[in-house]
Amino acid sequence: MKNKIRIISAVLLVASALSLSSFTASAVESEPYGRAIAVSAEGELAVRAYSRYELSVSRVYNKNTGAYEKISLVHNGRNITSDARLINGEPYVSVRSFIGEVAPDMKVSYSAAARTLNVRGTGFEMDVIDGGNVIYANGRTLFSMTPSAVMSNGSMYAPIGSIAKALGLASSYDTAQRRSTLSGRVTPILHGSRFYAEDAVYWLSRIISAESRGESLLGQIAVGSVVMNRVAYPSYPGTIWGVIFDKKYGVQFSPIIDGSIYATPAASATVAAKICLEGFNVNRSALFFLYPRASTSSWIPNNRQYLFSIGKHDFYA
């Protein structure tokens, strides 16, 4: 058929033998992951090969504080003496000492059993978990690609950006000056019960759970990011519900067909949904995802730009 392209082979999968690497080191390119082959009416071969890029959160393997570069920290023009370091390329601060300087009225305690640093103040509560990528503050879920960690000096260090957001502070980092700047008055972050729209959490958590139950938290966030990207994209409905149930070009998500969209979501999916609603996005270009081993269609890999993979899903722009 003239000017028509007929697909004659599905995507061929090649398993990657490489281990997961830190997202902060960018994506990791492995052996060729797949190949889409098409033939036009004129018999010309069009071959498009791509490599697999596996994304994952980072880990703080080296707990020796002295192994990381020291950076300066400024709040409202005043130098903060709390120890701040670049860990995995991200600005971190010793939470206990930082709270002592900027919010001395707050109480800080550490539970060794839970490996959690607790911060409590008037209208404010925050939990920072050793090895966790989520900081919980006033019912909010603040995610970072780099986790909090108890370092060799016994102090809990956490990403400055997340701590600043929890305290209602604006933050920025100057790479050239190796300086993290905070501004504003310490104001407890708006409570999650007032921040998250109930219907948004309801539907977003359900599509995340139905599509990626059992995946890593990052994998679930990535699925939620696709939904949020579509909400922001002019070609799709402007609401989460509208995107999930969009049928303009046919049903977009299989859980709508099999009814799993209505199942009670996994707790991790609710966390992932709230992280997406906080504005965190794995990749703002991602509009499609698929599970290649179960997919019966090659339209996405043949027509959309491959971006990265997380767990069982491939993501496309």
C-alpha positions in Angstrom: 0.0 0.0 0.0 1.6 3.2 -1.2 2.8 5.7 1.5 1.8 3.2 4.1 4.2 1.5 6.5 3.5 -2.1 7.5 5.1 -3.3 10.6 6.7 -6.8 10.1 8.3 -7.4 13.3 7.8 -6.7 17.0 10.3 -5.2 19.3 13.1 -7.7 20.1 14.1 -7.7 23.7 17.7 -8.1 24.9 18.1 -8.4 28.7 20.7 -6.0 30.1 23.3 -7.6 32.3 24.3 -4.3 33.9 23.3 -3.5 37.5 21.2 -0.5 38.3 23.1 2.8 38.7 22.5 6.1 40.3 20.1 8.4 38.6 22.3 11.3 39.6 25.0 9.9 37.3 22.4 10.2 34.5 21.0 7.3 32.7 23.1 4.2 32.0 23.5 2.9 28.5 23.7 -0.8 28.2 23.7 -3.2 25.2 21.1 -2.6 22.5 17.7 -3.1 24.1 15.4 -3.4 21.2 14.8 -2.8 17.5 11.8 -1.8 15.5 11.7 -2.9 11.8 9.3 -1.6 9.2 8.9 -1.9 5.5 7.3 0.7 3.2 5.4 -0.1 0.0 8.6 0.7 -1.9 10.3 -2.1 0.0 12.7 0.2 1.8 13.8 -1.0 5.2 13.5 1.4 8.1 15.4 0.2 11.1 15.4 2.0 14.4 17.5 0.6 17.2 17.7 2.0 20.7 19.6 1.3 23.9 18.1 0.6 27.3 18.5 3.3 29.9 17.7 2.0 33.4 16.8 4.7 35.9 17.1 4.2 39.7 17.4 6.2 42.8 20.9 6.7 44.3 22.3 5.2 47.5 24.7 6.6 50.0 27.2 3.7 50.2 30.1 5.7 51.7 29.0 7.0 55.1 32.3 8.8 55.8 31.3 12.4 56.0 34.8 13.6 55.2 34.7 11.9 51.8 32.2 14.5 50.6 32.9 18.1 49.6 31.9 20.7 52.2 29.7 23.5 50.9 28.5 26.8 52.4 25.0 27.5 53.6 23.3 30.8 53.8 19.8 31.7 55.2 18.5 35.2 54.6 22.0 36.5 54.1 23.3 34.9 57.3 25.9 32.2 57.2 24.7 28.9 58.7 27.4 26.9 60.6 25.6 23.5 60.3 27.7 21.0 58.3 26.6 20.9 54.6 28.1 18.6 52.0 27.7 17.5 48.4 26.6 13.9 48.6 26.0 12.1 45.4 26.1 15.5 43.7 23.3 17.0 45.8 23.5 19.5 48.6 22.9 17.9 52.0 22.8 19.3 55.6 23.1 17.9 59.1 19.4 18.1 60.0 19.7 18.3 63.8 22.2 21.2 63.8 20.4 23.0 61.0 17.1 22.9 62.9 18.9 24.1 66.0 20.0 27.2 64.0 17.0 28.1 62.0 14.2 26.8 64.2 15.6 26.5 67.8 12.1 26.2 69.3 11.6 22.9 67.6 12.4 19.6 69.4 14.6 17.0 67.6 14.9 13.4 68.7 16.2 10.2 67.1 14.6 6.7 67.3 17.4 4.1 66.8 14.8 1.3 66.5 13.0 3.1 63.6 16.2 4.8 62.3 14.1 7.9 62.1 14.9 11.5 63.1 11.8 13.2 64.5 11.3 17.0 64.4 8.4 18.5 66.3 7.3 22.1 66.8 4.1 24.1 67.0 2.0 23.1 64.0 4.9 21.1 62.6 6.1 17.5 62.5 8.7 15.9 60.3 10.2 12.4 60.1 13.5 11.8 58.3 14.3 8.1 57.7 17.8 6.7 57.4 18.1 5.5 53.8 14.7 6.8 52.8 14.0 8.9 49.7 10.9 10.4 51.3 10.7 12.9 54.1 7.3 13.1 55.7 6.3 16.6 56.9 2.9 17.6 58.1 1.3 14.7 56.2 3.2 15.7 53.0 5.5 13.4 51.1 8.7 15.1 49.9 10.7 12.9 47.6 14.3 13.1 46.5 16.4 11.0 44.2 19.1 10.9 46.8 18.2 9.5 50.3 18.7 10.7 53.8 21.4 9.0 55.7 23.0 8.7 59.1 26.7 9.4 58.4 29.8 8.3 60.2 29.7 11.2 62.6 26.3 9.9 63.9 24.3 12.8 62.3 21.3 12.4 60.0 22.0 14.2 56.7 19.2 15.0 54.3 18.8 16.8 51.0 18.6 20.6 51.7 15.9 21.1 49.2 13.5 18.7 50.9 14.2 20.1 54.4 13.8 23.7 53.1 10.4 22.9 51.5 9.2 21.3 54.8 10.1 24.5 56.6 8.5 26.8 54.0 11.8 28.1 52.7 12.9 28.8 49.2 16.2 27.2 48.2 18.7 27.3 45.4 22.2 26.0 44.9 25.1 27.8 43.1 27.3 25.1 41.6 30.2 27.6 40.9 30.2 29.0 44.4 29.4 25.7 46.1 26.8 27.5 48.1 23.2 26.7 49.1 21.0 29.7 49.7 17.8 29.7 51.7 15.4 32.5 52.0 12.1 33.2 53.8 10.7 32.8 57.3 10.4 29.4 58.8 6.8 28.5 58.3 5.5 24.9 58.7 4.4 23.5 55.4 0.7 23.4 54.7 -0.7 20.1 56.0 -1.4 17.4 53.5 -5.1 17.2 54.5 -5.5 20.7 53.0 -2.9 20.4 50.3 -3.9 17.3 48.4 -7.2 17.3 46.5 -9.0 14.1 47.6 -10.3 13.2 44.1 -6.8 13.7 42.7 -5.2 11.3 45.2 -8.1 8.8 44.7 -7.8 8.4 41.0 -4.0 8.9 40.6 -3.2 6.3 43.3 -5.6 3.8 41.6 -4.1 4.1 38.1 -0.6 3.9 39.6 -1.5 0.8 41.6 -3.3 -0.9 38.8 -0.5 -0.3 36.3 2.6 -0.7 38.5 1.8 -2.7 41.6 4.9 -4.4 42.8 7.2 -1.9 41.1 9.8 0.2 42.9 8.5 3.5 44.3 10.4 5.3 41.5 8.7 3.1 38.9 5.3 4.0 40.4 6.1 7.7 40.4 7.1 7.4 36.8 3.7 6.0 35.9 2.1 8.8 37.8 4.3 11.3 36.0 3.0 10.1 32.6 -0.6 10.9 33.8 0.5 14.3 35.2 2.3 15.1 31.9 -0.8 14.3 30.0 -2.8 16.6 32.2 -0.4 19.4 31.3 -0.3 18.5 27.6 -2.8 20.4 25.4 -3.8 17.3 23.4 -5.1 15.5 26.5 -7.9 16.3 29.0 -6.9 18.7 31.7 -7.8 16.6 34.7 -6.4 13.4 36.2 -9.8 11.7 35.9 -10.1 12.9 32.3 -6.7 11.5 31.3 -7.3 8.2 32.9 -10.7 7.7 31.2 -9.8 9.4 27.9 -11.2 7.5 25.0 -10.5 10.0 22.2 -8.1 7.6 20.4 -9.4 4.5 22.2 -9.0 3.4 25.8 -5.6 4.6 27.0 -5.0 2.4 30.1 -5.8 -1.3 30.3 -7.1 -1.1 33.9 -10.1 0.7 32.5 -11.0 -2.4 30.5 -10.3 -5.0 33.1 -11.8 -3.0 36.0 -8.6 -3.0 38.2 -8.7 0.8 38.3 -11.4 0.4 40.9 -9.4 -1.8 43.2 -8.1 -0.4 46.5 -4.6 1.0 45.8 -1.5 -0.3 47.4 -0.2 2.0 50.1 3.0 2.7 48.1 0.8 3.9 45.2 -0.9 6.4 47.4 2.6 7.7 48.5 3.6 7.8 44.8 0.5 9.7 43.9 1.1 12.3 46.6 4.8 12.7 45.4 3.5 13.5 41.9 1.0 16.0 43.3 3.9 17.7 45.1 5.3 18.4 41.6 8.1 15.8 41.5 8.3 14.4 37.9 10.7 11.7 36.7 10.6 13.2 33.2 8.3 15.8 31.9 8.5 14.5 28.3 7.1 11.1 29.1 3.7 10.6 27.7 3.6 6.8 27.2 4.7 3.6 28.9 4.4 -0.1 28.2 5.4 -3.4 29.6 7.2 -4.8 26.5 7.0 -8.5 27.5 3.3 -8.3 27.8 2.5 -5.8 25.1 0.6 -7.0 22.0 1.2 -3.8 20.0 4.3 -2.3 18.6 2.8 1.1 17.9 4.5 2.9 20.8 8.1 1.6 20.2 7.7 2.2 16.5 6.2 5.7 16.7 7.4 7.3 19.9 10.8 8.3 21.2 12.2 5.9 23.8 13.3 7.7 27.0 14.2 5.2 29.7 13.1 2.1 31.6 12.3 1.4 35.2 11.6 -2.1 36.3 9.3 -3.8 33.8 8.2 -0.6 32.1 9.6 1.3 29.1 8.8 5.0 28.9 8.4 7.1 25.8 7.8 10.7 24.7 
